[in-house]
């Protein structure tokens, strides 16, 4: 699978005395390797349930979950426990270190469980991990002798014990002071630079703004957070509706996304990297008239005018680009549903057209 995590039509219904409670509603989600994803939402919105579906701690009522190509939804308890030990690292808010084991013994525990390394190298591996999280000097101390920040570093080290590709963190800085929280968050950023995928549940708005991608969960449904900033006039239900219809595509630097004079059948929203808009003026070299980054969109001019593309859109050289596409009919339907959004899009389109005309005249 191209993505490390794939959720397909996931629903989770809990049975309560008051009746059935839908914690997750038909969620589709893809997360790639090396992404730092923040999961945001109010208490009871479905954040922890989502994490439990991916880690296999709980089973979906319907739908499929794939992690690194493996069908988590079909695994029995023993299989998922072994798989989780090798492929996933989990960091809890309250650390959950075993109090009767030293820091290094807590790190070695997942190695013992999965038999990942030979016994005679496990201590050395654990020390290397403690070094990587900057707490090797506390290796042989009991958890009770460590500060909250130190315990959380040990917990992160334990999650990394078997070098898993994915790290899950449920409010990992919720019980730490701001200075220690910043150090822990910086550690997660470093792990992402090492191509680990980090999925973090957080209430911290500052941290949420620093991740590569944010998912907002509302009443068991996902909203791509960048949409709320891109289209601030949309209601929450409209944002959920739009999120469900987006399809993601990836492009390498220099690759053409949309060619001049080609039919435009979607609105393009940049979710990662930088996109260049290029005009070709008769008798002259190509000219980059605009650059769009995460949260910006293009293609609206052609969709509003029902015309072919007026320019070429390509991934900027040296930039890995991801765009989310919204089909033309859905885009026009959205504008019909929200007059304020239509005004906003019309205004942007007029400004861009005027700017492009001015730039070509100057050339």
Buried (B, 14 or more C-beta within 10 A) or exposed (E): EEBBBBBBEBBBBEEEEEEEEBBBBBBBBBBBBBBBBBBBBEEEBBBBBBBBBBBBBBBBBEBBBBBBEBEBBEBEEEEBBBBBBBBBBBBBBEBBBEEEBBBBBBBBBBBBBBEBBEEEEBBEBBBEBBEBBEBBEBBEBBBEEBEBBBBBBBBBBBBBBBEBBBBBBBBBBBBBEEEBBBBBBEBBEEBBEEEBBBBBBBBBEEBBEBBBBBBBBBBBBBBBBBBBEBBEEBEEEBBBBBBBBBEBEBBEBEEEBBBBEEEBBBBBBBBBBBBBBBBEEEEEEBBBBBEBBBBBBBBBBBBBEEEEBBBBBBBBEEBBBBBBBBBBEBBBBBBEBBEEBBEBBEEBBEEBEEEBEEBEEEE
